[in-house]
Amino acid sequence: MGKDVSRLRRVSEQIRRELAELIQLELKDPRIGLVTLTDVEVTPDYSHAKIYFTLLGNVENISHAQDALAHASGFLRSQLAKRMDIRQTPQLHFIYDTSVERGVTLSKLIDNAVAEDVARNRGGTDGAAQDS
């Protein structure tokens, strides 16, 4: 079982690297823009792969980029089959990765909470010093 998980992880990583190169060098669709592949999850039978991506630019372009990637998935799959030595090349499903946006939002919330806490503590310390 451990070998299967390890192999699946290695295959997923190789798919991510190969697809990143193919998207950057081979696809000419302007709707795709600056795409970064963040993760690939392959099913244990290698029949499907979820490819998570982020996009630099406007949030409105996400659906256009996802449509363009879905449209190019057949081409990408055939190129992947030529580059990789696996029995079955998985069907590719592109999914926008929201984890980066969530991370930025949480980071801003934490920064705001810390700033409010510091401001509150300064105000309380100054007030106590004035009362003495």
ROGU-131027 format. One line per 8 residues: number of its first residue (from 1); for each residue x, y, z of C-alpha. Coordinates in nm, 2 decimals. Example, Ala and Ser with C-alpha at 12.3 -4.5 7.8 and 13.67 -1.06 7.14 Angstrom:
1 = 1.23 -0.45 0.78  1.37 -0.11 0.71
END
This chain:
1 = 0.00 0.00 0.00  0.28 0.24 0.09  0.45 0.19 -0.25  0.12 0.27 -0.43  0.07 0.60 -0.25  0.43 0.69 -0.31  0.40 0.61 -0.68  0.07 0.80 -0.71
9 = 0.24 1.11 -0.55  0.53 1.09 -0.79  0.31 1.05 -1.09  0.09 1.35 -0.97  0.40 1.56 -0.94  0.53 1.46 -1.28  0.20 1.54 -1.43  0.20 1.89 -1.27
17 = 0.55 1.96 -1.40  0.48 1.84 -1.75  0.15 2.02 -1.77  0.30 2.35 -1.64  0.56 2.33 -1.92  0.30 2.24 -2.19  0.07 2.52 -2.08  0.35 2.77 -2.08
25 = 0.52 2.67 -2.41  0.25 2.51 -2.62  -0.08 2.68 -2.55  -0.14 3.00 -2.74  -0.49 3.08 -2.61  -0.49 3.44 -2.47  -0.77 3.35 -2.23  -0.54 3.13 -2.02
33 = -0.30 3.41 -1.91  -0.05 3.35 -1.63  -0.16 3.02 -1.49  0.02 2.85 -1.20  -0.05 2.48 -1.13  -0.07 2.43 -0.75  -0.16 2.07 -0.72  -0.26 1.75 -0.90
41 = -0.47 1.48 -0.75  -0.48 1.15 -0.95  -0.72 0.87 -0.88  -0.57 0.54 -0.78  -0.66 0.38 -1.11  -0.50 0.68 -1.31  -0.83 0.74 -1.50  -0.88 1.10 -1.38
49 = -0.67 1.39 -1.26  -0.78 1.70 -1.09  -0.55 1.99 -1.17  -0.57 2.28 -0.94  -0.46 2.62 -1.07  -0.43 2.98 -0.97  -0.44 3.28 -1.20  -0.26 3.61 -1.19
57 = -0.49 3.89 -1.28  -0.86 3.97 -1.26  -1.10 3.74 -1.09  -1.33 3.78 -1.39  -1.08 3.59 -1.60  -1.10 3.27 -1.40  -1.40 3.12 -1.59  -1.24 3.22 -1.92
65 = -0.91 3.05 -1.82  -1.09 2.74 -1.69  -1.29 2.71 -2.02  -0.97 2.75 -2.22  -0.80 2.48 -2.02  -1.09 2.25 -2.05  -1.10 2.31 -2.42  -0.72 2.23 -2.44
73 = -0.75 1.92 -2.21  -0.76 1.68 -2.50  -0.44 1.82 -2.66  -0.27 1.84 -2.32  -0.36 1.48 -2.24  -0.22 1.36 -2.58  0.10 1.55 -2.52  0.12 1.41 -2.17
81 = 0.08 1.06 -2.30  0.38 1.12 -2.53  0.60 1.25 -2.24  0.51 1.01 -1.97  0.56 0.64 -1.94  0.23 0.53 -1.78  -0.02 0.28 -1.90  -0.32 0.51 -1.89
89 = -0.31 0.88 -1.92  -0.58 1.03 -1.70  -0.86 1.26 -1.81  -0.78 1.61 -1.70  -1.01 1.82 -1.50  -0.90 2.18 -1.43  -1.02 2.34 -1.10  -0.95 2.69 -0.98
97 = -0.76 2.68 -0.65  -0.91 2.92 -0.40  -0.67 2.84 -0.12  -0.43 3.12 -0.21  -0.71 3.38 -0.20  -0.83 3.24 0.13  -0.47 3.25 0.27  -0.44 3.62 0.17
105 = -0.78 3.70 0.33  -0.69 3.52 0.65  -0.35 3.69 0.66  -0.52 4.03 0.63  -0.77 3.94 0.91  -0.49 3.83 1.14  -0.29 4.15 1.07  -0.60 4.36 1.14
113 = -0.67 4.17 1.46  -0.30 4.21 1.58  -0.31 4.58 1.49  -0.63 4.63 1.69  -0.49 4.44 1.98  -0.17 4.65 1.99  -0.38 4.97 1.96  -0.61 4.85 2.24
121 = -0.31 4.76 2.47  -0.14 5.09 2.41  -0.46 5.28 2.50  -0.50 5.07 2.82  -0.14 5.12 2.93  -0.15 5.49 2.87  -0.47 5.53 3.05  -0.34 5.34 3.36
129 = -0.03 5.55 3.37  -0.24 5.87 3.37  -0.45 5.75 3.66  -0.15 5.69 3.89
END
